[in-house]
């Protein structure tokens, strides 16, 4: 497949197959999990948790891949770079990402670690606790960048979870240089406060010097800047990037553009499963931004997309997002 002449969004992230199952707090405690957090696990722990889980639903996932699916549902032209193995789960992921219309040129890993999977336990309050076996994801590096796709995308969107492997960090910096040289924008999601804690200095440097757009929730952005209040974090983010979209769950979000601060209300919905809320918000925001919409509208699209995703089990949209937004 030839590289498309143009893309709205090119996502780069961990290509993961999600396994979602319901669980109670007692199960999390018995497994030694921190509720609401994402933990990186090895093969042995992955097998042990999987064996103990209730029957689950398997879907292609990964934070930025979820964003690409939501953005595609909103009519955006999307591409995706991420490493899967040459195995059955890798084939499932490739089928799913291309079925949404995404350009996915990354070659599979042959003879190495298996395709990544994330074991997601959803408690009755809708909180999700994630246990991630990264597998083939950690081999993603500069050799997997598609320079033509990066240069063709209005926004290259980078997943903070992928910051863990050093090779991926190097790939992020190179991707940002390629995008900026082509006059394009670079967006990054902080993904998880524990991820921020592991790589705070590197994240701060990247956000300040490479990124144009920052996505984070309240906990992530305060962890990034090591401040106690959300308001302080908002002001610091405004100095580092052209746009910051900072989410606060039921309190909605704050979108920052230069000296402008826009409060965006959360959309009313019933919380069933919070998996993918931030991914959907970022997708709605970027889908609107790449259409030239003002930041107020970008935030509205993001909020509507997030509300749809958390109203059901799983991180991919089930309703007609275009109809919900009115496009």
C-alpha positions, 0 to 999 in steps of 0.5 A, a space after each residue: 500500500 502506498 503512503 497516502 498523500 496526506 494524513 490528518 493524524 499519525 499516531 505512534 504508540 504501543 500496539 497492544 491487544 486489550 483483554 477486558 474483564 470485570 473484577 471487584 476490589 478484592 480481586 485487585 487486592 489479592 493480585 497486589 494491584 494498585 487500583 486505577 494504575 497501569 503496571 508493566 508486567 513480565 510474561 509469568 505475571 501476565 499468564 498468572 493474572 490471565 488465568 485468574 481473570 473472569 472471562 474477558 473481551 479481546 480487542 485491539 488497543 493501545 492508547 494512541 491506537 484507540 485515539 486513531 480509531 475514534 478520530 477515524 470514526 470522526 472522519 479524520 484520515 489516520 495512520 499508525 506506527 507501532 510494533 506487533 509480532 508475526 503471530 496470531 495476536 499481531 494479525 488481529 491487531 493489524 486487521 483491526 487497525 487497517 479495518 478502520 481505514 488506518 495506514 499501518 506500514 510498520 513491519 512485524 517483528 519476526 522471531 522475537 517477543 510476542 505481540 503485547 497485551 494489556 489485561 484490564 480489570 474494570 471494577 463496578 465503579 467504572 475504574 480500570 486497572 491495567 497490567 501491561 505485557 509489552 512484548 514486541 512493543 519494546 523493539 520499536 525504534 527509529 528504524 520503524 519510523 515512516 518518514 513519508 507518513 510523518 511528513 504527510 501528517 498534520 499532527 504526529 501524535 506520540 504516546 507517553 506509554 511508549 517512553 519507557 524503552 530508550 529506543 522509542 525515546 530516540 524514535 520520538 525525538 527523530 519523529 518530532 524533528 521530521 514533523 517539524 522540518 515538514 512544517 507539521 505539529 507534534 502532540 504528546 500524551 503523558 498517558 499515566 502519572 507513574 510513567 511521568 514519574 519514571 521519566 519526568 526530566 525526559 518528558 519535561 525536555 520533550 514537552 518544552 522543546 519538541 511538542 506543540 500540543 500536550 494532552 494530560 489529565 490532572 494527575 499527570 500534569 501536576 506530576 510532570 511539573 511537580 506542583 500541588 495545584 492544577 492551576 499552577 500546572 496549567 500556567 506552566 504548561 502554557 509556557 511550554 506548548 502552543 496548545 494544552 488540553 488538560 482533563 479533569 474527569 467529571 469536572 471537564 477539561 481546560 484547554 490552553 492556547 497562548 493566554 486563552 484558558 477555555 473551560 470545557 464542561 464534561 458531557 453527561 453520561 453514565 460511567 460504565 468503563 473509563 478505559 480509553 476516556 483520555 484517548 477518545 478526548 485527544 482524538 476528538 480534539 485533534 480531529 477538530 483541530 486538524 479541520 481548523 476548528 477553534 479550541 472551544 470546539 476542539 474541546 467540545 468534540 473531545 468531551 463528546 467522544 470521551 463521554 461516548 467511550 466511557 458509557 460502555 465496555 471497551 475503548 472503541 466507539 460504538 455509537 455514531 460520533 459524527 451524529 453526536 457531535 453534529 457533523 
